Amino acid sequence: MRTVSTGVRTAFRLVATVILAALAGPAFAAADLPRDNGLPVIVQAGASFLTLDGFDENAGTFRATVDVRLRWTDPRLAKSGPALGVPPETLRDSAAEARMREIWVPPVVLSNQRGEAALSDYGLRIYPTGRVELLRRVTADFTVGVDVARFPFDRQNLVVDMAVSGLTVAEVALRFDQSDIDYSRPSANAVLAGWSTGLVDLKNVPQPGWYNGTHAQVAASLDIVRQPGVVVASIFIPLFASLLIPLLAIWLNRMEDGVFQVDTYEMVNIIIGGLFAVIALNFTVYSTYAMLSAGDNTVNRLFALNYLTLASALFVNILFARFNVVSRLFGPYVQEQAYVTIMWIVPCLILTLATAFMLVAYV
């Protein structure tokens, strides 16, 4: 009875493995590695961006349609004699997938792909010399790191990582030459609202594996530059305007013979109103651009400057107008001159810092 049960479990595992393999798509590496030219097998990799369908900065993902091209040589597929002059064997879609199950195909995966691909088509071309060219067109979401330290003058890299799965660099190595660099480019349809599209850069980024092994990986990175116009109008103009509120609480007061003419209560009301305005702006900005809430960036610096300016204006009004500390210590004339000095020093200092923050992000 135990033997029958073990046999049933074994059969069930075999059926489950077959089903999972069928659901996974075309099986790569059905044949052994082409060792005729020695190891590692050199696979040339490149990727072109056909369309950009969206970029979610908060989630750190983008959706794109990408053509991934792999090229390698398998001497076992080479022909001789008159067959050398025939055109390459060209296959598409299901025919290409069927042929891929019969030959060795490098197990290259898109390691930063998130979830299932919305589209995954194959094109295969086998030349009489044994040269093989595999083209995979995939539409999917990809994870990407977002660096907003120079926001709103930042540039991002939309990366597609092509990585060898299961084989070390001693067995399969990914390379690229000038032809792969020329192939790797954005198409005219690769546009993204609010961004300017640049060039595609290829870079070898080997990844560590098990037992001190290393797996080959080539990253195709599309450079995009933010168009700051809308962001400056919606975020930075209000941020700079909010800096004027605590300054007004200093400027609007005046002195005659060392005595303030406006009650401190009214100035403090202006400061408290400015505080609520900054808090509301803070909530609005971070709700739309959640990635700005962490790390050092221009927006966080300007918010910190706003809170510091509000605190300074409150301190100045309480110290000078409410308790007349300087007047009691040094006389009304000294207090009047000190207040006039503060009226000019504080705005100049705030303007200098705010401008410096923007220039650091821009340069």
NUDOMI-48868 format. One line per 10 residues: for each residue x, y, z of C-alpha. Coordinates in Angstrom, 1 decimal. Layout:
<pts>
X:Y:Z; ...
</pts>
This chain:
<pts>
0.0:0.0:0.0; 2.9:2.3:0.8; 4.5:1.6:-2.5; 1.3:2.4:-4.4; 1.0:5.7:-2.5; 4.6:6.6:-3.3; 4.0:5.9:-7.0; 0.9:8.1:-7.0; 2.8:11.0:-5.4; 5.7:10.6:-7.9
3.3:10.6:-10.8; 1.5:13.6:-9.4; 4.7:15.6:-9.1; 5.7:14.7:-12.7; 2.3:15.9:-14.0; 2.6:19.1:-12.0; 6.1:19.8:-13.3; 4.9:19.3:-16.9; 2.0:21.7:-16.4; 4.2:24.4:-14.8
6.7:24.1:-17.6; 3.9:24.5:-20.2; 2.6:27.6:-18.4; 6.0:29.1:-18.2; 6.2:29.5:-22.0; 8.9:28.3:-24.4; 11.6:26.2:-22.8; 15.0:27.6:-23.1; 18.2:25.6:-23.3; 16.6:22.4:-24.5
20.0:21.3:-25.9; 23.4:21.3:-24.2; 25.7:24.2:-24.4; 27.5:24.7:-27.7; 31.1:23.8:-26.5; 32.8:23.5:-29.9; 34.3:27.0:-29.6; 35.1:26.6:-25.9; 33.5:28.2:-22.9; 32.1:30.6:-22.0
29.6:30.9:-24.8; 29.6:34.6:-25.9; 26.1:36.0:-26.2; 25.7:39.6:-27.5; 22.8:41.5:-26.0; 21.0:44.7:-26.8; 17.6:46.2:-26.3; 15.6:48.9:-28.0; 12.6:50.8:-26.4; 9.6:50.9:-28.8
7.0:52.6:-26.5; 6.9:54.1:-23.0; 3.4:53.6:-21.6; 3.9:55.1:-18.1; 6.3:55.9:-15.3; 5.2:55.7:-11.7; 7.8:57.5:-9.7; 6.1:56.7:-6.3; 6.0:53.0:-7.0; 9.4:52.9:-8.8
8.1:51.2:-11.9; 7.6:51.9:-15.6; 5.8:50.1:-18.4; 7.4:49.8:-21.8; 7.5:47.7:-24.9; 11.0:46.5:-25.5; 12.8:44.5:-28.2; 15.5:42.4:-26.6; 18.0:41.0:-29.1; 20.4:38.1:-28.4
23.0:36.8:-30.8; 25.3:33.8:-30.5; 27.0:31.2:-32.6; 26.2:27.5:-32.4; 28.5:25.5:-34.7; 26.1:22.5:-34.6; 23.6:24.5:-36.6; 26.1:25.5:-39.3; 25.7:24.1:-42.9; 28.3:23.3:-45.5
28.6:23.3:-49.2; 25.9:25.0:-51.3; 23.7:25.4:-48.3; 26.0:28.2:-47.1; 24.5:30.5:-49.7; 20.9:30.0:-48.8; 18.9:32.8:-46.8; 18.7:32.4:-43.0; 15.9:30.4:-41.5; 13.4:33.0:-40.3
10.6:32.1:-37.9; 8.0:34.1:-35.9; 5.7:33.5:-32.9; 4.7:29.9:-32.4; 7.0:28.6:-35.1; 9.9:30.3:-33.4; 9.0:29.0:-30.0; 8.8:25.4:-31.4; 12.2:25.8:-33.0; 13.6:27.2:-29.8
12.7:24.0:-28.0; 14.9:22.1:-30.4; 18.1:24.1:-30.2; 20.1:25.7:-27.4; 18.9:29.1:-26.4; 20.7:31.2:-23.7; 18.5:31.3:-20.5; 18.4:35.1:-20.4; 15.6:36.6:-18.4; 14.5:40.2:-17.7
15.4:40.2:-14.0; 13.7:43.5:-13.1; 10.4:42.6:-14.8; 7.5:42.9:-12.4; 4.6:40.5:-12.8; 3.5:38.8:-16.0; 4.2:40.3:-19.3; 1.2:41.7:-21.2; 2.9:40.8:-24.5; 5.7:38.3:-25.2
6.5:37.5:-28.9; 9.5:35.8:-30.4; 11.4:36.1:-33.7; 14.2:33.6:-34.6; 16.8:33.8:-37.3; 19.3:31.0:-37.9; 22.1:31.7:-40.5; 23.8:28.9:-42.4; 27.1:29.8:-40.6; 25.5:28.8:-37.3
24.9:32.3:-36.2; 21.6:32.7:-34.3; 19.6:35.8:-33.7; 16.8:35.8:-31.2; 14.4:38.7:-30.9; 11.9:39.0:-28.1; 9.3:41.7:-28.0; 7.9:42.2:-24.5; 5.4:44.6:-22.9; 5.7:44.6:-19.1
6.2:46.6:-16.0; 9.8:47.0:-14.8; 11.1:48.1:-11.4; 13.6:51.0:-11.3; 15.4:53.1:-8.7; 14.3:56.7:-8.6; 16.7:59.4:-7.5; 15.0:62.8:-6.8; 18.0:64.5:-5.1; 18.0:67.1:-8.0
14.2:67.4:-8.3; 12.8:69.1:-10.4; 15.9:69.2:-12.7; 16.5:65.5:-12.2; 17.1:62.8:-14.8; 16.1:59.1:-14.4; 17.3:55.9:-16.0; 14.6:53.4:-17.1; 16.5:50.1:-17.0; 15.9:46.7:-18.4
18.1:44.1:-16.9; 19.0:41.2:-19.2; 20.4:38.4:-16.9; 21.6:34.9:-17.5; 19.7:32.5:-15.2; 21.2:29.3:-13.8; 24.6:29.5:-15.6; 27.7:31.3:-14.4; 29.9:33.7:-16.4; 32.3:30.7:-16.9
29.6:29.1:-19.0; 27.7:32.0:-20.6; 28.9:35.6:-20.9; 26.9:38.6:-22.1; 28.7:41.1:-24.3; 27.9:44.0:-26.6; 29.7:45.7:-29.4; 29.1:48.8:-31.5; 26.3:47.0:-33.5; 24.5:46.3:-30.3
24.9:49.9:-29.1; 23.5:51.1:-32.5; 20.6:48.7:-32.1; 19.8:49.9:-28.6; 17.9:53.1:-29.0; 14.5:54.6:-28.3; 12.1:54.7:-31.2; 10.1:57.8:-32.3; 7.1:56.4:-30.4; 9.0:56.2:-27.1
7.7:59.3:-25.5; 6.7:60.1:-22.0; 4.5:63.0:-20.9; 6.5:65.5:-18.8; 9.9:63.9:-19.8; 12.4:64.3:-22.6; 13.8:61.1:-23.9; 17.6:60.7:-24.3; 19.9:57.8:-25.4; 20.1:54.1:-24.4
23.3:53.1:-22.5; 24.5:49.5:-22.3; 26.4:48.4:-19.2; 27.8:45.1:-18.0; 26.6:44.5:-14.4; 27.5:41.0:-13.2; 25.4:39.6:-10.4; 26.6:37.4:-7.5; 25.1:33.9:-7.3; 25.3:30.8:-5.2
28.6:29.3:-4.0; 30.7:32.4:-5.1; 29.4:32.1:-8.6; 28.7:35.1:-10.8; 26.0:35.5:-13.4; 26.3:37.7:-16.5; 23.9:40.7:-16.8; 23.7:43.6:-19.2; 21.6:46.6:-18.3; 20.0:48.6:-21.0
19.3:52.1:-19.5; 17.2:54.7:-21.2; 18.0:58.3:-20.0; 15.0:60.6:-19.5; 15.1:64.2:-18.3; 12.2:65.9:-16.4; 10.5:68.9:-18.0; 10.4:71.2:-14.9; 7.9:73.7:-16.1; 4.7:72.3:-14.6
6.4:71.1:-11.4; 8.0:74.6:-10.8; 4.6:76.2:-11.3; 2.7:73.8:-9.0; 5.2:73.2:-6.2; 8.1:75.8:-6.2; 6.1:79.0:-6.7; 3.9:78.2:-3.7; 7.0:77.2:-1.7; 8.7:80.5:-2.4
5.4:82.4:-1.8; 5.0:80.8:1.6; 8.4:82.1:2.5; 7.0:85.6:2.3; 4.4:85.0:5.0; 6.8:85.1:8.0; 8.8:87.9:6.4; 5.7:89.9:6.2; 5.2:89.4:10.0; 8.6:91.2:10.4
8.2:93.8:7.7; 4.7:95.0:8.5; 5.6:96.1:12.0; 7.2:99.5:12.5; 8.7:101.5:15.4; 8.4:105.1:16.5; 10.7:106.3:19.3; 11.6:102.6:20.0; 7.9:101.6:20.4; 6.2:99.0:18.1
3.1:100.3:16.5; 1.4:97.0:15.7; 0.3:94.6:18.3; 2.2:91.3:18.6; -1.0:89.3:18.6; -1.7:90.4:15.0; 1.8:89.4:13.9; 1.6:86.0:15.6; -1.8:85.4:13.8; 0.0:85.9:10.5
2.7:83.5:11.5; 0.3:80.8:12.6; -1.7:81.2:9.4; 1.6:80.8:7.5; 2.3:77.6:9.5; -1.0:76.1:8.5; -0.4:77.1:4.9; 2.9:75.3:4.8; 1.5:72.2:6.5; -1.3:72.1:3.8
1.2:72.5:1.0; 3.4:69.8:2.6; 0.5:67.4:2.6; -0.5:68.2:-1.0; 3.0:67.8:-2.4; 3.8:64.5:-0.6; 0.4:63.1:-1.6; 1.2:63.6:-5.2; 5.0:63.0:-5.1; 5.4:60.5:-2.2
9.0:59.7:-3.3; 10.0:63.3:-2.2; 9.1:62.6:1.4; 12.3:60.5:2.0; 15.9:61.6:1.5; 17.6:64.9:0.8; 16.1:66.9:-2.1; 15.3:70.5:-3.0; 11.6:70.2:-1.9; 12.5:68.9:1.6
15.1:71.7:2.0; 12.7:74.4:1.0; 10.1:73.0:3.5; 12.7:73.0:6.2; 13.6:76.6:5.3; 9.9:77.6:5.5; 9.6:76.1:9.0; 12.9:77.8:10.1; 11.7:81.1:8.7; 8.4:80.8:10.6
10.2:80.0:13.8; 12.6:83.0:13.3; 9.7:85.4:12.7; 7.9:84.2:15.8; 11.1:84.5:17.9; 11.8:88.0:16.6; 8.2:89.2:17.3; 8.1:87.8:20.8; 11.7:88.9:21.7; 11.3:92.5:20.4
7.6:93.4:20.3; 6.2:91.4:23.1; 8.8:91.5:25.8; 11.1:94.3:24.5; 14.2:92.4:25.7; 16.7:94.4:23.7; 15.1:97.7:24.8; 15.3:96.7:28.4; 18.9:95.6:28.1; 20.3:98.2:25.8
17.7:100.9:25.4; 15.1:101.8:22.7; 17.5:103.2:20.2; 19.5:100.0:20.1; 16.3:97.9:19.8; 15.1:100.1:16.9; 18.4:99.7:15.0; 18.6:96.0:15.7; 15.1:95.5:14.4; 15.9:97.4:11.2
19.0:95.3:10.7; 16.9:92.1:11.1; 14.4:93.3:8.7; 17.0:93.2:5.9; 19.3:90.4:7.1; 16.7:87.7:7.5; 15.1:88.2:4.0; 18.6:88.3:2.3; 19.6:85.2:4.1; 16.4:83.3:3.2
16.6:84.4:-0.4; 20.3:83.3:-0.6; 19.6:79.9:0.8; 16.5:79.3:-1.4; 18.4:80.3:-4.5; 21.3:78.1:-3.5; 19.0:75.1:-3.1; 17.7:75.6:-6.6; 21.1:76.2:-8.2; 22.5:73.0:-6.5
19.7:71.0:-8.1; 20.1:72.7:-11.5; 23.8:72.5:-11.9
</pts>
